[in-house]
Amino acid sequence: MKKYDYTQIPPSWQYCFHASCPMHDTCLRYQTGLHLPDDHLWGQAVFPPAMKNGHCDFYRKDEKVTLATGFVTDDEVQNKMFISLRLVLSEFLGGNGGYYLYRNGKRWLSPAQQERIRQLFRKAGYQGEVHFEKTTTDYYWL
């Protein structure tokens, strides 16, 4: 039985209870739904029609991933690139509010978001490896 820290799961997390789904054994949404604490009485859910042709758009693999945050690093060239790309990054991350939450370490970037940021840097001509101020390995709940 897997243990999840339910205090870390945001209220907006969508649980799944679709036991006949062919992916339920490896789906984080289903597995967290199986082990809900007794005091968790309501919340958001993924409904069975989400499964179409053997694929579910809400599927999230039950694994920890590398999350990153913070745009201030020891690399002066990269820091200047973050500044020059601020408008593009802000648009990508949901406006200035979102941008500053990620920049200042208040919100974690998913692996897909990190890759998109790396692509934006490459497109802007940056040749080095893009580093973030802080990384951790955990479940991505958003």
VOZA-682529 format. One record per atom (N, C-alpha, C): z, y, x. Coordinates in steps of 0.02 Angstrom, whole numbers, padded with zeros to 5 digits, always signed. Example, Ala and Ser with C-alpha at 12.3 -4.5 7.8 and 13.67 -1.06 7.14 Angstrom:
BEGIN
+00390-00284+00660 +00390-00225+00615 +00390-00165+00660 +00354-00112+00642 +00357-00053+00684 +00394+00002+00645 
***
This chain:
BEGIN
+00000-00059+00043 +00000+00000+00000 +00000+00062+00045 -00046+00107+00033 -00050+00168+00072 -00001+00219+00045 +00024+00258+00090 +00070+00311+00072 +00035+00378+00084 +00038+00421+00035 +00010+00488+00040 +00066+00537+00030 +00062+00593+00064 +00112+00646+00056 +00089+00688-00004 +00115+00673-00062 +00094+00707-00123 +00113+00780-00124 +00159+00801-00080 +00175+00872-00077 +00118+00911-00044 +00073+00877-00008 +00016+00909+00025 -00046+00911-00019 -00046+00875-00073 -00105+00872-00117 -00102+00932-00164 -00154+00974-00164 -00153+01033-00207 -00160+01014-00281 -00135+01056-00326 -00140+01043-00398 -00212+01035-00422 -00260+01063-00386 -00330+01059-00406 -00363+00993-00386 -00327+00950-00350 -00355+00886-00329 -00375+00845-00390 -00433+00816-00387 -00458+00775-00443 -00449+00701-00427 -00405+00669-00465 -00391+00598-00457 -00444+00558-00496 -00452+00494-00478 -00497+00451-00514 -00460+00387-00534 -00474+00362-00594 -00442+00302-00619 -00495+00251-00642 -00556+00258-00617 -00612+00217-00638 -00612+00152-00597 -00574+00102-00620 -00565+00039-00583 -00629-00001-00575 -00677+00008-00618 -00739-00031-00611 -00790+00002-00565 -00773+00058-00537 -00817+00092-00489 -00825+00047-00427 -00886+00035-00403 -00894-00008-00345 -00866+00022-00280 -00849+00086-00280 -00823+00118-00219 -00748+00131-00222 -00714+00107-00273 -00644+00126-00283 -00598+00103-00225 -00615+00048-00191 -00573+00023-00137 -00570+00071-00078 -00622+00112-00069 -00625+00157-00011 -00623+00231-00032 -00609+00244-00096 -00611+00313-00121 -00541+00344-00121 -00534+00400-00087 -00469+00435-00083 -00446+00457-00152 -00491+00478-00195 -00472+00500-00262 -00441+00443-00302 -00472+00384-00297 -00446+00326-00333 -00380+00302-00302 -00378+00297-00237 -00318+00271-00203 -00258+00317-00215 -00268+00382-00214 -00211+00427-00228 -00190+00421-00301 -00238+00407-00345 -00222+00397-00416 -00180+00334-00427 -00191+00284-00386 -00152+00221-00393 -00079+00230-00376 -00064+00275-00332 +00004+00281-00305 +00038+00347-00323 +00021+00374-00381 +00052+00437-00402 +00128+00429-00409 +00165+00480-00389 +00237+00478-00401 +00252+00477-00476 +00308+00450-00495 +00327+00444-00566 +00332+00511-00601 +00346+00564-00564 +00353+00630-00596 +00287+00667-00602 +00232+00637-00580 +00166+00668-00586 +00135+00645-00652 +00139+00688-00703 +00122+00668-00771 +00054+00693-00795 +00025+00741-00761 -00040+00768-00783 -00076+00799-00724 -00140+00811-00732 -00180+00842-00679 -00253+00835-00693 -00293+00850-00644 -00366+00847-00651 -00390+00777-00633 -00445+00756-00664 -00472+00690-00651 -00548+00691-00650 -00576+00641-00616 -00648+00628-00617 -00659+00577-00672 -00707+00591-00716 -00720+00547-00773 -00773+00495-00755 -00771+00436-00787 -00818+00382-00771 -00892+00401-00771 -00916+00446-00814 -00988+00463-00811 -01009+00495-00744 -00961+00513-00701 -00979+00541-00635 -01017+00489-00594 -01006+00425-00609 -01041+00372-00573 -01111+00363-00604 -01161+00375-00563 -01231+00368-00585 -01271+00331-00531 -01303+00278-00552 -01345+00238-00506 -01307+00217-00443 -01245+00197-00450 -01205+00173-00394 -01180+00227-00348 -01185+00290-00369 -01163+00346-00327 -01120+00393-00368 -01068+00419-00337 -01024+00468-00369 -01021+00530-00326 -01038+00587-00355 -01037+00650-00318 -00966+00670-00297 -00916+00641-00327 -00846+00659-00313 -00814+00611-00263 -00851+00562-00241 -00824+00513-00194 -00800+00548-00130 -00741+00529-00109 -00713+00555-00046 -00684+00495-00009 -00711+00481+00049 -00689+00423+00087 -00615+00429+00104 -00580+00373+00096 -00508+00371+00109 -00496+00365+00184 -00501+00422+00217 -00489+00424+00289 -00467+00494+00309 -00430+00496+00363 -00411+00561+00391 -00469+00586+00433 -00478+00652+00433 -00532+00684+00469 -00503+00739+00513 -00544+00765+00558 -00523+00821+00600 -00536+00885+00563 -00483+00922+00551 -00487+00987+00518 -00477+01041+00571 -00505+01099+00561 -00500+01153+00611 -00485+01218+00576 -00456+01264+00613 -00442+01330+00588 -00439+01379+00646 -00447+01442+00631 -00441+01494+00682 -00504+01507+00721 -00524+01569+00726 -00585+01587+00761 -00572+01624+00826 -00510+01628+00848 -00494+01661+00911 -00481+01607+00963 -00521+01606+01016 -00514+01554+01066 -00509+01586+01136 -00506+01544+01186 -00504+01568+01255 -00573+01587+01281 -00625+01572+01244 -00694+01585+01264 -00715+01654+01239 -00720+01702+01286 -00736+01772+01269 -00805+01778+01237 -00854+01741+01262 -00922+01743+01235 -00921+01718+01162 -00886+01663+01151 -00881+01636+01083 -00846+01685+01037 -00793+01717+01060 -00758+01766+01018 -00804+01823+00997 -00846+01845+01044 -00894+01898+01027 -00944+01874+00976 -00964+01810+00981 -01010+01781+00932 -00978+01778+00863 -00914+01759+00860 -00879+01758+00795 -00881+01828+00764 -00871+01879+00805 -00872+01948+00780 -00943+01966+00755 -00993+01949+00794 -01062+01967+00774 -01085+01926+00714 -01058+01867+00704 -01076+01825+00647 -01029+01833+00587 -00983+01881+00591 -00932+01889+00539 -00963+01895+00469 -01014+01934+00461 -01045+01943+00396 -01073+01877+00369 -01109+01841+00411 -01138+01777+00391 -01082+01726+00376 -01033+01723+00419 -00976+01677+00409 -00937+01696+00347 -00928+01760+00336 -00892+01783+00276 -00928+01761+00213 -00994+01768+00213 -01033+01747+00155 -01027+01671+00145 -01031+01634+00198 -01026+01561+00195 -00956+01538+00172 -00904+01572+00194 -00836+01551+00180 -00805+01583+00117 -00845+01619+00080 -00820+01646+00017 -00795+01717+00020 -00828+01760+00056 -00809+01830+00060 -00758+01844+00113 -00740+01907+00121 -00692+01926+00173 -00625+01892+00165 -00603+01883+00103 -00539+01849+00092 -00539+01779+00120 -00592+01742+00103 -00598+01674+00129 -00606+01672+00204 -00648+01716+00230 -00660+01720+00302 -00594+01730+00339 -00553+01777+00317 -00491+01792+00352 -00440+01736+00345 -00440+01699+00290 -00395+01642+00283 -00412+01589+00336 -00476+01576+00346 -00496+01527+00398 -00486+01556+00468 -00504+01619+00477 -00498+01650+00543 -00426+01653+00568 -00381+01667+00521 -00311+01676+00540 -00269+01613+00532 -00302+01556+00522 -00265+01493+00521 -00228+01478+00457 -00246+01509+00402 -00211+01497+00339 -00245+01443+00297 -00307+01425+00315 -00345+01375+00277 -00384+01333+00328 -00390+01268+00313 -00424+01221+00358 -00498+01214+00341 -00539+01210+00392 -00610+01199+00385 -00624+01124+00384 -00664+01101+00336 -00683+01031+00333 -00732+01016+00390 -00743+00951+00405 -00794+00935+00456 -00862+00963+00438 -00882+00963+00375 -00947+00991+00355 -00950+01066+00368 -00895+01102+00353 -00893+01174+00366 -00896+01188+00441 -00861+01148+00481 -00863+01157+00553 -00934+01148+00580 -00969+01097+00554 -01037+01084+00576 -01083+01142+00556 -01073+01168+00496 -01115+01225+00474 -01103+01286+00519 -01042+01298+00539 -01026+01353+00584 -01060+01342+00652 -01058+01280+00676 -01093+01264+00739 -01168+01278+00733 -01198+01260+00676 -01269+01273+00665 -01284+01348+00666 -01240+01387+00634 -01249+01460+00633 -01246+01489+00704 -01200+01463+00745 -01195+01485+00814 -01258+01468+00853 -01283+01406+00844 -01344+01386+00880 -01403+01429+00858 -01407+01442+00793 -01462+01483+00767 -01459+01554+00796 -01398+01578+00810 -01389+01645+00838 -01398+01645+00914 -01412+01586+00944 -01425+01583+01015 -01367+01561+01059 -01310+01544+01030 -01253+01522+01070 -01266+01452+01095 -01258+01441+01160 -01275+01377+01190 -01214+01333+01204 -01155+01362+01201 -01095+01324+01217 -01069+01284+01158 -01016+01248+01171 -00983+01210+01119 -00937+01257+01079 -00941+01254+01013 -00900+01297+00971 -00831+01264+00964 -00780+01302+00983 -00711+01278+00979 -00673+01320+00927 -00625+01289+00897 -00581+01324+00850 -00512+01327+00880 -00473+01374+00856 -00408+01387+00885 -00361+01326+00878 -00365+01292+00822 -00318+01237+00810 -00353+01182+00771 -00338+01120+00788 -00364+01064+00750 -00307+01017+00733 -00318+00977+00681 -00270+00926+00661 -00309+00869+00629 -00277+00812+00624 -00307+00755+00590 -00267+00742+00528 -00300+00746+00470 -00266+00737+00406 -00318+00724+00352 -00295+00712+00292 -00341+00707+00236 -00366+00777+00217 -00427+00781+00194 -00454+00845+00172 -00451+00846+00096 -00406+00886+00069 -00391+00885-00002 -00432+00934-00043 -00470+00978-00014 -00506+01028-00054 -00575+01005-00073 
***
